[in-house]
Amino acid sequence: MSAEQKAAESGLVFEPIEPGYLNLCIRTGNLLITSGHVSDQKGRLGENVSLEEGVAAARDCAIKILRSVRDEHGTLDGLKVVKLLGCVNSTPDFTDQHLVINGASDLYHDLFGKTGDGFHARSALGFAALPTGVAVEVEAIFEIIDA
């Protein structure tokens, strides 16, 4: 089953995107590079956002990224997830940023395959603050492998 079919089967719906101030996804050569996409969840991990809420926030970012990638490429098919950067708004003593960003990685593993095109490099970092007080921000790089 293709990534596009898996997304539809999972109930993911991608509405068209109106152009904004920044380009949410830009193609250069055979790469799709996204801007950071932020969660709807506000707050800080280790303070007023639970680990479970953080994981859901990372998944929310990943879905928004897919919307931008699909808007640029026209489909989720023929793509390989290359790299994720996950930023977690967290207290200095919170050390589970990697578990939070699993919310994004797990979605991509489900859609593109954990041992296939969804097997990606990743960084998960803690930050003292993120724009507008969001809990999580994620950016991604995809390779177009089947044009």
CORSUL-V408221 format. One record per residue. N is the residue number from 1. RES is the residue in three letters. PSI is psi in whole degrees, 0 to 359 (none if undefined). NEAR is the number of other ideal C-beta (glycine too) atoms within 12 Angstrom. Layout:
n & res & psi & near
N & RES & PSI & NEAR
N & RES & PSI & NEAR
This chain:
n & res & psi & near
1 & MET & 138 & 15
2 & SER & 164 & 19
3 & ALA & 320 & 35
4 & GLU & 316 & 24
5 & GLN & 318 & 15
6 & LYS & 320 & 24
7 & ALA & 315 & 28
8 & ALA & 317 & 19
9 & GLU & 330 & 14
10 & SER & 356 & 21
11 & GLY & 11 & 9
12 & LEU & 130 & 25
13 & VAL & 132 & 13
14 & PHE & 105 & 25
15 & GLU & 151 & 13
16 & PRO & 154 & 13
17 & ILE & 133 & 22
18 & GLU & 133 & 10
19 & PRO & 142 & 12
20 & GLY & 204 & 12
21 & TYR & 321 & 7
22 & LEU & 158 & 15
23 & ASN & 120 & 17
24 & LEU & 336 & 30
25 & CYS & 126 & 33
26 & ILE & 141 & 20
27 & ARG & 134 & 23
28 & THR & 117 & 15
29 & GLY & 234 & 12
30 & ASN & 21 & 18
31 & LEU & 143 & 23
32 & LEU & 119 & 37
33 & ILE & 127 & 28
34 & THR & 155 & 40
35 & SER & 168 & 27
36 & GLY & 134 & 29
37 & HIS & 130 & 37
38 & VAL & 154 & 31
39 & SER & 159 & 39
40 & ASP & 334 & 22
41 & GLN & 130 & 31
42 & LYS & 160 & 24
43 & GLY & 187 & 26
44 & ARG & 134 & 30
45 & LEU & 139 & 44
46 & GLY & 358 & 25
47 & GLU & 287 & 21
48 & ASN & 13 & 17
49 & VAL & 126 & 31
50 & SER & 164 & 21
51 & LEU & 316 & 25
52 & GLU & 319 & 18
53 & GLU & 323 & 28
54 & GLY & 318 & 45
55 & VAL & 315 & 33
56 & ALA & 323 & 26
57 & ALA & 320 & 41
58 & ALA & 320 & 49
59 & ARG & 319 & 36
60 & ASP & 316 & 30
61 & CYS & 316 & 43
62 & ALA & 322 & 47
63 & ILE & 317 & 34
64 & LYS & 321 & 35
65 & ILE & 315 & 47
66 & LEU & 321 & 45
67 & ARG & 315 & 27
68 & SER & 318 & 36
69 & VAL & 315 & 44
70 & ARG & 322 & 32
71 & ASP & 321 & 26
72 & GLU & 317 & 30
73 & HIS & 338 & 32
74 & GLY & 346 & 18
75 & THR & 164 & 23
76 & LEU & 350 & 40
77 & ASP & 152 & 26
78 & GLY & 23 & 22
79 & LEU & 152 & 40
80 & LYS & 130 & 30
81 & VAL & 121 & 39
82 & VAL & 310 & 27
83 & LYS & 139 & 26
84 & LEU & 143 & 41
85 & LEU & 118 & 31
86 & GLY & 128 & 46
87 & CYS & 126 & 35
88 & VAL & 122 & 46
89 & ASN & 108 & 37
90 & SER & 160 & 36
91 & THR & 160 & 22
92 & PRO & 333 & 14
93 & ASP & 358 & 12
94 & PHE & 126 & 28
95 & THR & 18 & 17
96 & ASP & 34 & 25
97 & GLN & 321 & 37
98 & HIS & 324 & 25
99 & LEU & 324 & 25
100 & VAL & 310 & 46
101 & ILE & 347 & 40
102 & ASN & 334 & 31
103 & GLY & 324 & 38
104 & ALA & 312 & 48
105 & SER & 317 & 35
106 & ASP & 321 & 26
107 & LEU & 315 & 35
108 & TYR & 325 & 43
109 & HIS & 317 & 25
110 & ASP & 318 & 28
111 & LEU & 321 & 38
112 & PHE & 352 & 37
113 & GLY & 128 & 19
114 & LYS & 326 & 17
115 & THR & 6 & 9
116 & GLY & 234 & 19
117 & ASP & 352 & 27
118 & GLY & 356 & 31
119 & PHE & 107 & 18
120 & HIS & 162 & 33
121 & ALA & 155 & 18
122 & ARG & 148 & 31
123 & SER & 140 & 21
124 & ALA & 115 & 32
125 & LEU & 149 & 26
126 & GLY & 142 & 30
127 & PHE & 149 & 28
128 & ALA & 334 & 17
129 & ALA & 154 & 19
130 & LEU & 160 & 31
131 & PRO & 136 & 18
132 & THR & 16 & 16
133 & GLY & 17 & 21
134 & VAL & 157 & 32
135 & ALA & 325 & 46
136 & VAL & 145 & 51
137 & GLU & 136 & 42
138 & VAL & 141 & 47
139 & GLU & 160 & 35
140 & ALA & 159 & 45
141 & ILE & 129 & 31
142 & PHE & 147 & 42
143 & GLU & 135 & 27
144 & ILE & 113 & 27
145 & ILE & 348 & 19
146 & ASP & 90 & 17
147 & ALA & none & 14
